[in-house]
Amino acid sequence: MPPVDIPGSKSVTARALFLAAAADGVTTLLRPLRSDDTEGFAEGLVRLGYRVGRTPDAWQVDGRPQGPALPAADVYCRDGATTARFLPTLAAAGHGSYRFDASEQMRRRPLAPLTRALRDLGVDLRHEGAEGHHPLRIEAAGVEGGDVTLDAGQSSQYLTALLLLGPLTRRGLRIRVTDLVSAPYVEITLSMMRSFGVEVAREGDTFVVPPGGYRATTYAIEPDASTASYFFAAAAVTGREITVPGLGQGALQGDLRFVDVLRRMGAEVVVGADRTTVRGTGGLRGLTVTMRDVSDTMPTLAAIAPFADGPVRIEDVANTRVKECDRLDACAENLRRLGVGVSTGDDWIEIRPGTPAPAEIKTFGDHRIVMSFAVTGLRVPGISFDDPGCVKKTFPGFHEAFGELAAGWGISSDGG
């Protein structure tokens, strides 16, 4: 089976777009993810007055360290959490009047810890509807900087937004974090800031970000590790082998650690310098695993859990309840639709071994629910989805790519 070409990372592409817009000079992004989320981010930059040139394999961004070119703008963030959290933070460092809104799904997702921190830093920010949610308006006059305290227990994106803002402030930032989920995503941010010329120091639970701005560069986007999890899981659950190039020992994304879970379940895993291979061995073991730091791959594990020889218990994933949907409950409901025994708590889910029966998966408009249960469909012909097209958020060509994979393995897959 030839190596699988996984699209670029959504997390890395979003951060790269912020950094490129804030940098002094023209930045070229190689192999960025082209999806609804990232196109929405790029479109938001254009609405703010940044110049973004897009070709199939590279995007060029003319950076503006002084902030948005336009004195006023109305930006629609679509479904993108990174767009909805990063762009208002970027605009706050400029000068002008900027309004941000998002889809109904994104309006429901929490924003309060970030907007509270921005207000603590002196940003004139007003929520137009529910407090702590989109839509919001910012009367931007630059950010002085200084000390701020942040609760990042719901999402690491709040901390990432402030870290990215730090070099654009006049005095820099000292960010004290009282709680942090999905810590590996913060490591992505720090590594990428380093590539754009900024070194962040850490003093215990405080991140120290110097002022001085970013320098433009050429930056290559690595494949999306969360997306790769579906392909790795597919190999583990079918006894086949798959190799994903571009994700290896030097990968930025913590979600590559999902292969360690598959290894514990009995799959053979080889993480090379620049590629990772997973081979299924014909069986999967049950286990108990904490997924706080790799919670985007929780649905992937939940979707293959029924095929293990014992219960699969996934713990410390309360933050999955405030994603595109309540992913913990969504996984539980869909597994029950398939006839699988499931128990849940506030921050855990336990799935018992079973033989799933065909059913329609309720997607809740969440791309990760679709892609996860497509893996189940490799073992359970007849699985379908009420909204298969929501994969456009991160991987518009997912169903075609997954179908080709199944065909190459000689598996009939009609899920989706």
Order of alpha helices (4+ residues) and beta strands (2+ residues): alpha-beta-beta-alpha-beta-beta-beta-alpha-beta-alpha-alpha-beta-beta-beta-alpha-beta-alpha-beta-beta-beta-beta-alpha-beta-alpha-beta-beta-beta-alpha-beta-alpha-beta-beta-beta-alpha-beta-alpha
